[in-house]
Amino acid sequence: GHDHEEHGHAGHDHSEHASNSTPFSCEPTATIGVSYHNDTTPQTAHLLIDGIEYDLTAVSDSDANASQTMYTSDIGLDDTHGIIWQVSEDKATLRNKTLNSDVAIEAEEVLFNCQKS
C-alpha cells in the first residue's frame, strides 16, 4: 500500500508554503510554526501563531553575536506592538516590539520562550 506517504503533520495546511515550517513549543502554552526563507535578501521568516501568519524580516544587529538571528515585524499580536523573533539554534524567544522607540531588545517584554519541538 501507500501508507508510508502519509504526511506527518496533523490537521490541514493553513497555506501551501507553510508545509516546510518547523514547530516550536512555547511557554506559556503555544505552538508557533516557523518557516524561514533564506533565498531572499534580507532573509524572512513566517511565523504561524494561533492560525495567523506573520511575516518578519531579518535584522542585522551589530551587537548580536553570530549564533543568534533576529527577525522583526511592525505588525504584532496587538495594534500597539510589533514582534521580535530571536533565534539561537534550537531555542527562540518571541518578544513584543515597542514601535517608534529605541527600547533595547533585552528590555522588551518576552511573550513566549520557545524551543524546537
C-alpha positions in Angstrom: 0.0 0.0 0.0 0.9 3.7 0.0 0.5 4.2 3.8 4.1 5.5 4.1 3.2 8.5 2.0 1.0 10.0 4.8 2.2 13.4 5.7 3.4 13.8 9.2 1.5 17.0 10.1 -1.9 16.7 11.7 -4.8 18.9 10.5 -4.8 20.9 7.3 -2.2 23.3 6.0 -3.0 26.9 6.5 -1.2 27.7 3.4 0.8 25.8 0.8 4.2 27.3 1.7 3.8 26.6 5.4 4.5 22.9 4.8 8.2 23.4 5.4 7.6 25.0 8.7 9.3 24.0 11.9 7.1 23.7 15.0 8.4 25.4 18.2 6.8 24.6 21.6 6.5 27.6 23.7 5.8 28.6 27.3 3.2 29.8 28.2 1.4 27.2 26.1 1.6 27.9 22.4 3.0 26.2 19.3 4.5 28.5 16.8 5.1 27.3 13.3 8.2 28.9 11.7 9.4 28.8 8.1 12.5 30.6 7.0 13.1 31.9 3.6 16.8 32.2 3.1 16.8 32.7 -0.6 15.7 36.3 -0.3 17.6 39.3 0.9 17.1 40.3 3.6 16.0 36.8 4.8 12.5 36.5 6.0 10.7 34.3 8.5 7.0 33.4 8.6 5.5 32.7 12.0 2.2 31.0 12.3 0.7 31.9 15.7 -2.9 30.9 16.5 -3.6 30.4 12.9 -2.4 33.8 11.8 0.7 34.2 9.7 3.2 37.0 10.4 5.9 38.0 8.1 9.2 39.0 9.8 12.4 40.3 8.3 15.9 39.6 9.5 17.7 42.4 11.1 21.5 42.6 11.1 22.3 43.8 14.5 26.0 44.7 15.0 25.7 43.9 18.7 24.2 40.4 18.1 26.5 37.5 18.3 26.8 35.3 15.3 24.9 32.4 16.8 21.7 34.4 17.1 19.4 35.6 14.4 16.7 38.2 14.9 13.6 38.8 12.9 11.2 41.7 13.4 7.8 42.9 12.2 6.0 46.1 13.0 2.7 44.1 12.9 2.3 42.1 16.1 -0.2 40.4 18.3 -2.0 43.7 19.1 -2.3 47.1 17.4 0.3 48.8 19.5 3.3 46.4 19.3 5.3 44.6 16.7 7.0 41.3 17.3 10.6 40.2 17.6 11.6 36.6 16.9 15.0 35.9 18.4 16.5 32.6 17.4 19.6 30.8 18.8 20.0 27.3 17.4 17.1 25.3 18.8 15.7 27.9 21.2 13.8 31.1 20.3 12.2 34.0 22.1 9.2 35.9 20.9 9.1 39.4 22.3 6.9 42.5 22.0 8.4 45.2 19.8 7.8 48.7 21.0 7.1 50.8 18.0 8.8 54.1 17.2 11.2 53.8 20.1 14.8 52.7 20.8 14.0 50.2 23.5 16.8 47.7 23.8 15.9 44.2 22.6 16.7 42.7 26.0 14.4 45.2 27.7 11.4 44.2 25.5 8.7 42.1 27.1 9.1 38.4 26.5 5.8 36.9 25.2 7.0 33.3 24.7 10.0 31.2 25.4 10.2 28.5 22.7 12.2 25.6 21.7 12.2 23.4 18.6 9.8 20.5 19.3 
